[in-house]
Amino acid sequence: MENTRKKRVKKPLKKEGRSYSETVKAKVVGEVKSGFHSCRTAAKLYGISRNTINSWVVQDSLFSLIPQATQRPMEEPNENSKERRLSRQVVELQKALEKANLKIDGLQTMIQVSEEELKIKIRKKPGAKRSKE
């Protein structure tokens, strides 16, 4: 039994200079994304490298994530937004300062309790010099 099945092979698409035209890319990517062909089948069918088709599909997927109409340069922040940002920063810094002060108070209390219970001087005297050992 011979395999009498005929393969449908299209002629390789022509390049324009060093790359394929946008219409060719759109056609191949559309067929791959719609599920009409796999990347491997499209590569064999059109005579284009599988890696090239894969890169076209990835590029098309990435470009579709970023709508072209919404791309615009960032606006200069106005005075109100600057003031709000600075006031939030001041509040955050005040909270951080309060937390640091509570930590210092806790550590000082712990040192004081330890000195009283163990009867050992933990804090240095102001102006104390190092020993010559």
DSSP file (Angstrom, degrees, kcal/mol; ACC not computed):
  #  RESIDUE AA STRUCTURE BP1 BP2  ACC     N-H-->O    O-->H-N    N-H-->O    O-->H-N    TCO  KAPPA ALPHA  PHI   PSI    X-CA   Y-CA   Z-CA
    1    1 A M              0   0    0      0, 0.0     2,-0.3     0, 0.0     0, 0.0   0.000 360.0 360.0 360.0 118.9    0.0    0.0    0.0
    2    2 A E        -     0   0    0      1,-0.0     2,-1.1     2,-0.0     0, 0.0  -0.636 360.0-111.6 -91.1 151.0    1.5    3.2   -1.1
    3    3 A N        +     0   0    0     -2,-0.3    -1,-0.0     1,-0.2     0, 0.0  -0.717  37.4 175.7 -81.8 104.8    0.8    6.5    0.6
    4    4 A T        +     0   0    0     -2,-1.1     2,-0.3     2,-0.1    -1,-0.2   0.255  34.5 126.9 -95.4  11.8   -1.3    8.3   -2.0
    5    5 A R        -     0   0    0      1,-0.0     2,-0.4     0, 0.0    -2,-0.1  -0.548  53.3-141.5 -73.0 129.3   -1.9   11.2    0.2
    6    6 A K        -     0   0    0     -2,-0.3     2,-0.4     2,-0.0    -2,-0.1  -0.765   7.9-137.0 -95.5 136.0   -1.0   14.5   -1.4
    7    7 A K        -     0   0    0     -2,-0.4     2,-0.9     2,-0.0    -1,-0.0  -0.758  11.3-135.5 -91.6 135.8    0.6   17.2    0.7
    8    8 A R        +     0   0    0     -2,-0.4     2,-0.5     2,-0.0    -1,-0.0  -0.808  31.9 175.5 -92.1 107.0   -0.6   20.7    0.1
    9    9 A V        -     0   0    0     -2,-0.9     2,-0.2    37,-0.0    36,-0.1  -0.958  16.8-151.3-118.6 124.4    2.6   22.9    0.0
   10   10 A K        -     0   0    0     35,-0.7     3,-0.1    -2,-0.5    -2,-0.0  -0.539  31.8 -96.3 -86.6 158.3    2.4   26.5   -0.8
   11   11 A K        -     0   0    0     -2,-0.2    -1,-0.1     1,-0.1     3,-0.1  -0.437  51.0 -91.7 -70.1 147.3    5.3   28.3   -2.5
   12   12 A P        -     0   0    0      0, 0.0    35,-0.2     0, 0.0     2,-0.2  -0.336  44.7-113.2 -59.8 140.1    7.6   30.1   -0.1
   13   13 A L        -     0   0    0     33,-1.5     2,-0.2     1,-0.1    33,-0.0  -0.503  33.8-113.9 -75.3 144.1    6.6   33.7    0.5
   14   14 A K        -     0   0    0     -2,-0.2     7,-0.5    -3,-0.1     2,-0.2  -0.534  22.1-130.6 -85.3 144.3    9.1   36.2   -0.9
   15   15 A K        -     0   0    0     -2,-0.2     2,-0.7     5,-0.1     5,-0.2  -0.568   8.7-134.8 -85.8 153.1   11.1   38.6    1.3
   16   16 A E  B >  S-A   19   0A   0      3,-2.9     3,-1.5    -2,-0.2     2,-0.6  -0.902  73.2 -53.2-105.1  99.3   11.3   42.3    0.7
   17   17 A G  T 3  S-     0   0    0     -2,-0.7    -2,-0.1     1,-0.2     3,-0.0  -0.599 124.0 -14.1  70.8-115.4   15.0   43.0    1.1
   18   18 A R  T 3  S+     0   0    0     -2,-0.6     2,-0.3     2,-0.1    -1,-0.2   0.488 131.4  39.6-100.7  -5.1   16.0   41.5    4.5
   19   19 A S  B <  S-A   16   0A   0     -3,-1.5    -3,-2.9     0, 0.0     2,-0.2  -0.908  82.7 -98.8-141.1 168.0   12.5   41.0    6.0
   20   20 A Y        -     0   0    0     -2,-0.3    -5,-0.1    -5,-0.2    -2,-0.1  -0.502  47.6 -98.6 -83.3 154.9    9.0   39.9    5.1
   21   21 A S     >  -     0   0    0     -7,-0.5     4,-2.2    -2,-0.2     5,-0.2  -0.280  29.3-114.1 -71.2 161.0    6.3   42.4    4.4
   22   22 A E  H  > S+     0   0    0      1,-0.2     4,-2.7     2,-0.2     5,-0.2   0.836 116.2  56.6 -65.9 -33.0    3.8   43.3    7.1
   23   23 A T  H  > S+     0   0    0      2,-0.2     4,-2.3     1,-0.2    -1,-0.2   0.897 107.6  48.2 -66.4 -38.5    0.9   41.7    5.2
   24   24 A V  H  > S+     0   0    0      2,-0.2     4,-2.5     1,-0.2     5,-0.3   0.933 112.8  48.2 -65.1 -45.5    2.8   38.4    5.1
   25   25 A K  H  X S+     0   0    0     -4,-2.2     4,-2.9     1,-0.2     5,-0.3   0.933 112.4  48.5 -59.4 -46.4    3.5   38.6    8.8
   26   26 A A  H  X S+     0   0    0     -4,-2.7     4,-2.4     1,-0.2    -1,-0.2   0.894 111.7  49.8 -63.0 -40.1   -0.1   39.4    9.6
   27   27 A K  H  X S+     0   0    0     -4,-2.3     4,-2.0     2,-0.2    -1,-0.2   0.944 115.0  42.1 -63.7 -48.7   -1.4   36.6    7.5
   28   28 A V  H  X S+     0   0    0     -4,-2.5     4,-2.2     2,-0.2    -2,-0.2   0.925 116.6  47.7 -66.4 -45.3    0.9   33.9    9.0
   29   29 A V  H  X S+     0   0    0     -4,-2.9     4,-3.0    -5,-0.3     5,-0.3   0.900 110.6  53.0 -63.7 -40.1    0.4   35.2   12.6
   30   30 A G  H  X S+     0   0    0     -4,-2.4     4,-1.9    -5,-0.3     6,-0.3   0.911 110.1  47.2 -61.4 -42.5   -3.3   35.3   12.1
   31   31 A E  H  X>S+     0   0    0     -4,-2.0     6,-1.5     2,-0.2     5,-1.4   0.882 115.0  46.2 -66.7 -37.9   -3.4   31.7   10.9
   32   32 A V  H ><5S+     0   0    0     -4,-2.2     3,-0.7     4,-0.2    -2,-0.2   0.930 114.5  46.2 -70.7 -44.6   -1.3   30.6   13.8
   33   33 A K  H 3<5S+     0   0    0     -4,-3.0    -2,-0.2     1,-0.2    -1,-0.2   0.814 109.6  54.3 -70.1 -29.5   -3.2   32.5   16.5
   34   34 A S  H 3<5S-     0   0    0     -4,-1.9    -1,-0.2    -5,-0.3    -2,-0.2   0.651 114.0-117.6 -77.6 -13.4   -6.6   31.4   15.1
   35   35 A G  T <<5S+     0   0    0     -3,-0.7    -3,-0.2    -4,-0.6    -2,-0.1   0.502  81.8 122.4  91.1   4.2   -5.4   27.8   15.4
   36   36 A F  S   <S+     0   0    0     -5,-1.4     2,-0.3    -6,-0.3    -4,-0.2   0.885  84.2  11.3 -66.2 -37.8   -5.7   27.1   11.7
   37   37 A H  S    S-     0   0    0     -6,-1.5    -2,-0.3    -9,-0.1    -1,-0.2  -0.964  74.8-128.0-134.3 153.2   -2.0   26.1   11.6
   38   38 A S     >  -     0   0    0     -2,-0.3     4,-2.7    -3,-0.1     5,-0.2  -0.502  37.7-104.1 -86.4 170.2    0.6   25.4   14.2
   39   39 A C  H  > S+     0   0    0      1,-0.2     4,-2.2     2,-0.2     5,-0.1   0.914 123.1  49.1 -61.3 -42.0    3.9   27.2   14.1
   40   40 A R  H  > S+     0   0    0      2,-0.2     4,-2.1     1,-0.2    -1,-0.2   0.919 112.6  46.4 -64.7 -44.5    5.6   24.1   12.7
   41   41 A T  H  > S+     0   0    0      1,-0.2     4,-2.8     2,-0.2    -2,-0.2   0.919 113.1  49.3 -65.1 -43.6    2.9   23.5   10.0
   42   42 A A  H  X S+     0   0    0     -4,-2.7     4,-2.7     1,-0.2     6,-0.4   0.881 109.1  53.8 -63.5 -37.2    3.0   27.2    9.0
   43   43 A A  H  X>S+     0   0    0     -4,-2.2     4,-1.4    -5,-0.2     5,-1.1   0.926 113.5  41.3 -63.5 -44.0    6.8   27.1    8.8
   44   44 A K  H  <5S+     0   0    0     -4,-2.1    -2,-0.2     2,-0.2    -1,-0.2   0.904 116.3  50.5 -67.8 -40.6    6.7   24.1    6.4
   45   45 A L  H  <5S+     0   0    0     -4,-2.8   -35,-0.7     1,-0.2    -2,-0.2   0.901 122.5  28.3 -67.2 -43.3    3.8   25.4    4.5
   46   46 A Y  H  <5S-     0   0    0     -4,-2.7   -33,-1.5    -5,-0.2    -1,-0.2   0.539 103.1-119.9 -98.7  -8.2    5.2   28.9    3.8
   47   47 A G  T  <5 +     0   0    0     -4,-1.4     2,-0.4     1,-0.3    -3,-0.2   0.845  67.6 134.2  73.4  32.8    8.9   28.1    3.8
   48   48 A I      < -     0   0    0     -5,-1.1    -1,-0.3    -6,-0.4    -2,-0.1  -0.887  64.0 -95.2-115.3 146.5    9.6   30.4    6.7
   49   49 A S     >  -     0   0    0     -2,-0.4     4,-2.0     1,-0.1     5,-0.2  -0.277  24.8-132.3 -59.9 142.2   11.8   29.5    9.8
   50   50 A R  H  > S+     0   0    0      1,-0.2     4,-2.7     2,-0.2     5,-0.2   0.878 108.2  54.3 -62.5 -38.6    9.8   28.3   12.8
   51   51 A N  H  > S+     0   0    0      1,-0.2     4,-2.5     2,-0.2    -1,-0.2   0.887 106.2  52.3 -64.2 -37.7   11.8   30.7   15.0
   52   52 A T  H  > S+     0   0    0      2,-0.2     4,-2.1     1,-0.2    -1,-0.2   0.938 111.2  46.0 -63.3 -46.3   10.8   33.6   12.8
   53   53 A I  H  X S+     0   0    0     -4,-2.0     4,-2.3     1,-0.2    -2,-0.2   0.910 111.6  52.3 -64.5 -41.8    7.1   32.7   13.1
   54   54 A N  H  X S+     0   0    0     -4,-2.7     4,-2.4     1,-0.2    -1,-0.2   0.919 109.3  49.5 -59.2 -43.3    7.4   32.2   16.8
   55   55 A S  H  X S+     0   0    0     -4,-2.5     4,-2.6     1,-0.2    -1,-0.2   0.881 109.6  52.0 -65.9 -36.5    9.0   35.6   17.2
   56   56 A W  H  X S+     0   0    0     -4,-2.1     4,-2.5     2,-0.2    -1,-0.2   0.913 110.1  48.7 -63.2 -42.1    6.2   37.2   15.1
   57   57 A V  H  X S+     0   0    0     -4,-2.3     4,-2.2     2,-0.2    -2,-0.2   0.915 112.6  47.7 -65.1 -42.7    3.6   35.6   17.3
   58   58 A V  H  X S+     0   0    0     -4,-2.4     4,-2.5     2,-0.2    -2,-0.2   0.927 112.4  49.1 -64.3 -44.7    5.3   36.8   20.5
   59   59 A Q  H  X S+     0   0    0     -4,-2.6     4,-2.7     1,-0.2     5,-0.2   0.920 111.2  49.8 -60.6 -43.3    5.7   40.3   19.1
   60   60 A D  H  X S+     0   0    0     -4,-2.5     4,-1.6     1,-0.2    -1,-0.2   0.897 111.0  49.7 -63.0 -39.6    2.0   40.4   18.1
   61   61 A S  H  X S+     0   0    0     -4,-2.2     4,-0.8     2,-0.2    -1,-0.2   0.905 113.0  46.2 -65.4 -41.3    1.0   39.2   21.5
   62   62 A L  H >X S+     0   0    0     -4,-2.5     4,-0.8     1,-0.2     3,-0.6   0.900 111.8  50.2 -69.7 -40.0    3.1   41.8   23.3
   63   63 A F  H 3< S+     0   0    0     -4,-2.7     3,-0.4     1,-0.2    -1,-0.2   0.814 105.5  57.2 -69.2 -28.5    1.9   44.7   21.0
   64   64 A S  H 3< S+     0   0    0     -4,-1.6    -1,-0.2    -5,-0.2    -2,-0.2   0.748  99.5  60.5 -73.9 -20.9   -1.7   43.7   21.6
   65   65 A L  H << S+     0   0    0     -4,-0.8    -1,-0.2    -3,-0.6    -2,-0.2   0.796 101.0  57.7 -73.0 -27.5   -1.2   44.1   25.4
   66   66 A I  S  < S-     0   0    0     -4,-0.8    -1,-0.2    -3,-0.4     2,-0.2  -0.870  84.7-142.9-107.8 102.0   -0.2   47.8   24.9
   67   67 A P    >   -     0   0    0      0, 0.0     3,-0.5     0, 0.0     4,-0.4  -0.445   5.6-144.5 -65.3 132.4   -3.0   49.8   23.2
   68   68 A Q  G >  S+     0   0    0      1,-0.2     3,-0.9     2,-0.2    -4,-0.0   0.822  94.7  59.9 -68.5 -31.8   -1.5   52.3   20.9
   69   69 A A  G 3  S+     0   0    0      1,-0.2    -1,-0.2     3,-0.0    -3,-0.0   0.797 102.0  52.9 -69.5 -27.4   -4.2   54.9   21.6
   70   70 A T  G <  S+     0   0    0     -3,-0.5     2,-0.8     2,-0.0    -1,-0.2   0.533  81.8 104.6 -87.8  -4.5   -3.4   55.1   25.3
   71   71 A Q    <   +     0   0    0     -3,-0.9    -5,-0.0    -4,-0.4    -3,-0.0  -0.671  44.0 141.8 -80.2 114.7    0.3   55.7   24.9
   72   72 A R        -     0   0    0     -2,-0.8     3,-0.1     3,-0.0    -2,-0.0  -0.983  55.4 -88.4-147.3 154.6    0.9   59.4   25.7
   73   73 A P        -     0   0    0      0, 0.0     2,-0.1     0, 0.0     0, 0.0  -0.273  52.4 -96.5 -64.9 151.0    3.7   61.2   27.4
   74   74 A M        -     0   0    0      1,-0.1     2,-0.2     3,-0.0     0, 0.0  -0.395  40.1-123.3 -68.0 142.9    3.4   61.7   31.2
   75   75 A E        -     0   0    0      1,-0.1    -1,-0.1    -2,-0.1     3,-0.0  -0.515  27.6 -98.9 -85.1 154.7    2.0   65.0   32.3
   76   76 A E        -     0   0    0     -2,-0.2     2,-0.2     1,-0.1    -1,-0.1  -0.536  45.4-110.2 -67.8 133.7    3.8   67.3   34.6
   77   77 A P        -     0   0    0      0, 0.0    -1,-0.1     0, 0.0     2,-0.1  -0.458  33.9-132.8 -67.0 136.9    2.4   66.9   38.1
   78   78 A N     >  -     0   0    0     -2,-0.2     4,-1.9     1,-0.1     5,-0.2  -0.259  27.9 -95.2 -83.4 177.6    0.4   69.9   39.2
   79   79 A E  H  > S+     0   0    0      1,-0.2     4,-2.6     2,-0.2     5,-0.2   0.867 121.0  55.7 -63.5 -38.4    0.8   71.6   42.5
   80   80 A N  H  > S+     0   0    0      1,-0.2     4,-2.5     2,-0.2    -1,-0.2   0.915 108.4  47.0 -63.3 -42.3   -2.1   69.7   44.2
   81   81 A S  H  > S+     0   0    0      2,-0.2     4,-2.4     1,-0.2    -1,-0.2   0.882 112.2  50.8 -68.6 -35.6   -0.6   66.3   43.4
   82   82 A K  H  X S+     0   0    0     -4,-1.9     4,-2.7     2,-0.2    -2,-0.2   0.927 111.3  48.1 -64.4 -43.7    2.8   67.5   44.6
   83   83 A E  H  X S+     0   0    0     -4,-2.6     4,-2.7     2,-0.2    -2,-0.2   0.914 112.0  48.9 -63.6 -42.8    1.3   68.7   47.9
   84   84 A R  H  X S+     0   0    0     -4,-2.5     4,-2.3     2,-0.2    -1,-0.2   0.916 112.4  48.5 -62.5 -42.8   -0.6   65.5   48.4
   85   85 A R  H  X S+     0   0    0     -4,-2.4     4,-2.0     1,-0.2    -2,-0.2   0.921 113.9  46.3 -63.9 -43.5    2.5   63.4   47.7
   86   86 A L  H  X S+     0   0    0     -4,-2.7     4,-2.3     2,-0.2    -2,-0.2   0.882 111.2  51.2 -67.4 -38.0    4.6   65.5   50.1
   87   87 A S  H  X S+     0   0    0     -4,-2.7     4,-2.2     2,-0.2    -1,-0.2   0.898 110.2  49.8 -67.7 -37.8    1.9   65.5   52.9
   88   88 A R  H  X S+     0   0    0     -4,-2.3     4,-2.4     2,-0.2    -1,-0.2   0.902 110.5  50.9 -62.7 -39.8    1.8   61.6   52.6
   89   89 A Q  H  X S+     0   0    0     -4,-2.0     4,-2.4     1,-0.2    -2,-0.2   0.899 108.9  50.8 -65.2 -39.5    5.5   61.5   52.9
   90   90 A V  H  X S+     0   0    0     -4,-2.3     4,-2.3     2,-0.2    -1,-0.2   0.918 110.5  49.2 -62.9 -43.6    5.4   63.7   56.0
   91   91 A V  H  X S+     0   0    0     -4,-2.2     4,-2.2     2,-0.2    -2,-0.2   0.920 111.4  49.3 -62.8 -43.8    2.8   61.5   57.6
   92   92 A E  H  X S+     0   0    0     -4,-2.4     4,-2.2     1,-0.2    -1,-0.2   0.908 111.7  48.7 -61.6 -42.3    4.9   58.4   56.8
   93   93 A L  H  X S+     0   0    0     -4,-2.4     4,-2.4     2,-0.2    -1,-0.2   0.876 109.4  52.6 -66.6 -36.9    8.0   60.0   58.2
   94   94 A Q  H  X S+     0   0    0     -4,-2.3     4,-2.3     2,-0.2    -1,-0.2   0.910 110.0  48.6 -64.3 -41.2    6.1   61.0   61.4
   95   95 A K  H  X S+     0   0    0     -4,-2.2     4,-2.3     2,-0.2    -2,-0.2   0.908 111.4  49.8 -63.9 -41.4    5.0   57.4   61.9
   96   96 A A  H  X S+     0   0    0     -4,-2.2     4,-2.3     2,-0.2    -2,-0.2   0.896 111.0  49.5 -65.0 -39.5    8.5   56.1   61.4
   97   97 A L  H  X S+     0   0    0     -4,-2.4     4,-2.5     2,-0.2    -2,-0.2   0.906 110.5  50.0 -64.9 -42.1    9.9   58.6   63.9
   98   98 A E  H  X S+     0   0    0     -4,-2.3     4,-2.2     1,-0.2    -2,-0.2   0.905 111.2  49.0 -63.3 -41.4    7.2   57.6   66.4
   99   99 A K  H  X S+     0   0    0     -4,-2.3     4,-2.0     2,-0.2    -2,-0.2   0.906 111.2  49.6 -64.5 -41.5    8.1   53.9   65.9
  100  100 A A  H  X S+     0   0    0     -4,-2.3     4,-2.3     2,-0.2    -2,-0.2   0.903 110.2  50.8 -64.9 -40.7   11.8   54.6   66.4
  101  101 A N  H  X S+     0   0    0     -4,-2.5     4,-2.5     1,-0.2    -2,-0.2   0.897 109.6  50.5 -64.2 -40.1   11.1   56.6   69.6
  102  102 A L  H  X S+     0   0    0     -4,-2.2     4,-2.4     2,-0.2    -1,-0.2   0.891 109.9  50.6 -63.8 -38.6    9.0   53.7   71.0
  103  103 A K  H  X S+     0   0    0     -4,-2.0     4,-2.4     2,-0.2    -2,-0.2   0.918 110.5  48.8 -65.0 -43.1   11.8   51.3   70.2
  104  104 A I  H  X S+     0   0    0     -4,-2.3     4,-2.6     2,-0.2    -2,-0.2   0.923 111.2  50.0 -62.6 -44.8   14.4   53.5   71.9
  105  105 A D  H  X S+     0   0    0     -4,-2.5     4,-2.3     1,-0.2    -2,-0.2   0.915 110.9  50.1 -60.4 -42.9   12.2   53.8   75.0
  106  106 A G  H  X S+     0   0    0     -4,-2.4     4,-2.2     2,-0.2    -2,-0.2   0.911 111.4  47.7 -62.1 -43.5   11.7   50.0   75.1
  107  107 A L  H  X S+     0   0    0     -4,-2.4     4,-2.3     2,-0.2    -2,-0.2   0.902 111.4  50.2 -66.0 -40.7   15.5   49.4   74.9
  108  108 A Q  H  X S+     0   0    0     -4,-2.6     4,-2.4     2,-0.2    -1,-0.2   0.902 111.0  49.5 -64.5 -39.8   16.2   51.9   77.6
  109  109 A T  H  X S+     0   0    0     -4,-2.3     4,-2.6    -5,-0.2     5,-0.2   0.906 110.4  51.0 -63.6 -41.2   13.6   50.3   79.9
  110  110 A M  H  X S+     0   0    0     -4,-2.2     4,-2.2     1,-0.2    -2,-0.2   0.897 110.9  48.0 -64.0 -40.6   15.1   46.9   79.2
  111  111 A I  H  X S+     0   0    0     -4,-2.3     4,-2.5     2,-0.2    -1,-0.2   0.915 111.8  50.1 -65.5 -42.6   18.6   48.2   80.0
  112  112 A Q  H  X S+     0   0    0     -4,-2.4     4,-2.1     2,-0.2    -2,-0.2   0.919 111.9  46.9 -63.4 -44.1   17.4   49.8   83.2
  113  113 A V  H  X S+     0   0    0     -4,-2.6     4,-2.6     1,-0.2     5,-0.3   0.908 112.6  50.5 -64.4 -41.4   15.6   46.7   84.4
  114  114 A S  H  X S+     0   0    0     -4,-2.2     4,-2.6     1,-0.2     6,-0.3   0.901 109.7  50.1 -64.1 -41.3   18.6   44.5   83.6
  115  115 A E  H  X>S+     0   0    0     -4,-2.5     4,-1.2     1,-0.2     5,-0.5   0.903 113.6  46.0 -63.5 -40.2   20.9   46.9   85.6
  116  116 A E  H  <5S+     0   0    0     -4,-2.1    -2,-0.2    -5,-0.2    -1,-0.2   0.916 118.3  40.3 -70.1 -43.0   18.6   46.7   88.6
  117  117 A E  H  <5S+     0   0    0     -4,-2.6    -2,-0.2     1,-0.2    -3,-0.2   0.906 126.2  33.2 -74.9 -41.2   18.1   43.0   88.6
  118  118 A L  H  <5S-     0   0    0     -4,-2.6    -1,-0.2    -5,-0.3    -2,-0.2   0.581  96.1-135.8 -91.4 -10.4   21.7   42.0   87.7
  119  119 A K  T  <5 +     0   0    0     -4,-1.2     2,-0.4    -5,-0.3    -3,-0.2   0.903  60.3 131.4  53.3  45.8   23.3   44.8   89.6
  120  120 A I      < -     0   0    0     -5,-0.5     2,-0.7    -6,-0.3    -1,-0.2  -0.985  62.6-121.7-126.8 137.1   25.7   45.4   86.7
  121  121 A K        +     0   0    0     -2,-0.4    -5,-0.0     1,-0.2    -6,-0.0  -0.699  36.8 166.3 -78.2 116.6   26.4   48.7   85.1
  122  122 A I        +     0   0    0     -2,-0.7    -1,-0.2   -11,-0.1     2,-0.2   0.807  54.4  73.6 -98.1 -40.6   25.5   48.4   81.4
  123  123 A R  S    S-     0   0    0    -12,-0.1     2,-0.2     1,-0.1     0, 0.0  -0.485  83.3-121.9 -76.2 145.1   25.5   52.0   80.3
  124  124 A K        -     0   0    0     -2,-0.2    -1,-0.1     1,-0.1    -2,-0.1  -0.553  25.6-111.1 -81.4 150.9   28.8   53.8   79.9
  125  125 A K    >   -     0   0    0     -2,-0.2     3,-1.8     1,-0.1     2,-0.1  -0.600  43.2 -99.1 -75.5 142.6   29.5   56.8   81.9
  126  126 A P  T 3  S+     0   0    0      0, 0.0    -1,-0.1     0, 0.0    -3,-0.0  -0.426 108.8  16.4 -64.1 134.5   29.7   59.9   79.8
  127  127 A G  T 3  S+     0   0    0      1,-0.3     2,-0.1    -2,-0.1    -2,-0.0   0.571  86.8 156.3  81.1   9.2   33.3   60.8   79.0
  128  128 A A    <   -     0   0    0     -3,-1.8    -1,-0.3     1,-0.1     2,-0.2  -0.445  33.3-138.6 -69.8 141.2   34.6   57.4   80.0
  129  129 A K        -     0   0    0     -2,-0.1     2,-0.1     1,-0.1    -1,-0.1  -0.644  20.9 -99.8 -99.6 158.1   38.0   56.5   78.4
  130  130 A R        -     0   0    0     -2,-0.2     2,-0.1     1,-0.1    -1,-0.1  -0.428  38.6-112.7 -72.7 148.1   39.0   53.1   77.1
  131  131 A S        -     0   0    0     -2,-0.1    -1,-0.1     1,-0.1     0, 0.0  -0.435  20.8-123.0 -77.0 159.6   41.2   51.0   79.2
  132  132 A K              0   0    0      1,-0.2    -1,-0.1    -2,-0.1    -2,-0.0  -0.038 360.0 360.0 -95.0  32.1   44.8   50.3   78.0
  133  133 A E              0   0    0      0, 0.0    -1,-0.2     0, 0.0    -2,-0.0   0.448 360.0 360.0 -82.0 360.0   44.6   46.5   77.9
